[in-house]
Amino acid sequence: MAKAINISDAEWEVMRVLWAADGPRSAGDVVGAVAAPNGWSPRTVKTLLNRLVRKGALGFRAEGNRYHYFPKITRDVVVRTESRSFLSRVFGGAAGPMLAHFVNEAPLTPDEIRQLRELLERRERKGK
């Protein structure tokens, strides 16, 4: 199992770009994708890249004086870690109240409600 890594909101922006990429991306590519929409300087984005490398979320390869970054951890692993942290902090680890809250508060389409019902029924049949 991959190591749990906590990432900040700003780091999520950088990771989204790299998770969506079809291969390693240069620092310039990442800066181009996230700096302007977030009002960040290129230096800020490079700091975020370096922080993510230190945390083990990103790897890189050097090609001359250019660095190409790639994810070392999947989005699913980070989502799982963040979800557990949120559940623990906000709902004391109780999944039922969290699910009830989101079902009551989130706008859900009839198809999403059907999918949730199917998931719950499948879970009930498994006895977990």
N, C-alpha and C positions, 0 to 999 in steps of 0.2 A: 504494500500500500504506500502511496506517495506521502511525503511529509506534509503536514498541515501548515499552510502559510497564510497569515493574515495580511491582507493588503488594504491600503487606504482607498478612499473614493477616487482620488487623483490617480493612483496606481491602477485602478480598475480601467480608467480611460485608456491608458497605455496598453494594458493587457488585452482589452477588447480588439484593438488594432492588430496586435500580434496573433491572437487566437483566430481572427478572421483571415489572416494572410495565408497564402498558399506556399509560403517558405519564409526564410529569414528576411528581415527588412532592415535597411540601413537606418541609422539614427536620424538622418535627414528625412527619410520617408515617414518615420514616426512623428518627428517634429511637424512635418507638413500636415499630418492627419489630425493632430490633437492640439497644437499650440494655438492657432487662431480661434477655433471654436470655443476654447476655454479661456482665452485671454492670457495665455502663458507665453513666456519668453522661451526661445530655444534652450537656453541654459536650464530653465525649470524642467523641461521635458528630459534633458540629458541627466539631470539629477535624479529624476524618477526612474529612468532606465538603470542608472547605477545602483540605486536603492533596491530595485527588483532583482538585479544580478546578485547583490549581497545577500538578499533573502533566499536566493535559490529558485526564484520563480522564472527567471530568464537566464539563458545562456547567450554567448556571443562568439563570433569568430572575427578575427581581425584580417582585413585585406588591405595591406598598406596602412594608410592612416584612417581608413573607414572601418567602422564596426557594424556588423550585421547581427541583429538580435533575433532570438527565437524563444518560444515558451518552453520551459522545462517541466511545467506542471499544467495539467489540463484544466479547463474551465470547470468541469464537473467536480474536480477535487476542491477547488477554491469555493465553489458554490456550496458544497457539502460542509466545509469548515465554517463558512460565514453563516449558513443556515443554523448549524448547531449553536454557534455563538449567539445569534439573534434569539433563538428559542430559549436558551438558557438565561440570557440577560433580561428579555422582555416578558417571557411567559413562565419563568422559573422551571424551564425544561418540559413543561406540559404541552404536548402537541395538540390535544383536543381543543383547549381554549384558543390556541392560535388559529387552528383551522376554522373554528366557529367564527372568530373575529373576522377573518378574511372572507369567508362565505357571506357574512352579513354586511361587510363594508365594501367589498370590491364589486365593480360592475361586471356581471357574468352573463355571457350569451347563453341561450338555451343549449347550444352544443357543448359549451364548457361545463354547464350543470350536468348534462348527460355523461360527459367524461368523468367528472368527479363522482357521480353516482356509481358508474361502472368500476372505478378504482376502489371505492369503499366496499362495494359488494364483493369484488375479487379478494380484497384484503380480509373481509369477514369469512369468506369460504376457506381461506388458508388458515384461519384461526390464530392469526398474529395480531 
